[in-house]
Amino acid sequence: MEEKAEGQEESDDILERVRRLHGVTWMWDDSEEVRSRGLTPGERGSGVLAQDVEAAFPHLVARDEEGFLSVDYDGLVGVLIEATKRLDERLSALEAHMEGSERPG
């Protein structure tokens, strides 16, 4: 039997919330802000838009003292695993339905 952590919830709308996320790539610009954060100007980055994550999963976004947002990618992994499992359940149900409709009746 699986145990749930205190406050753990099953979210029926997890797929809808994941649909709101956008994977993006970018190139860090050559600014003082980028360099002061230890990032390499001209280096390619990839991830998700923190504003999208904040709207869908606010507990996975932190705001620093300067107002910059950061995503808890480790936490996002669990969300994406659960969304993948939901998609797999839907796919299995569709496959079972298709197999049933292909049988001569």
Number of C-alpha atoms within 10 A of each C-alpha: 3 4 6 9 7 6 5 8 8 8 11 10 9 17 16 11 17 17 11 12 19 13 8 10 12 11 12 15 15 13 11 11 10 13 13 9 8 9 16 16 14 11 11 11 12 10 13 15 17 22 15 17 22 18 14 18 19 13 13 18 20 15 12 8 7 6 8 9 14 17 21 13 13 9 13 16 11 11 18 14 11 15 21 14 11 15 13 12 12 12 12 12 12 12 12 11 11 11 10 11 10 8 7 5 5
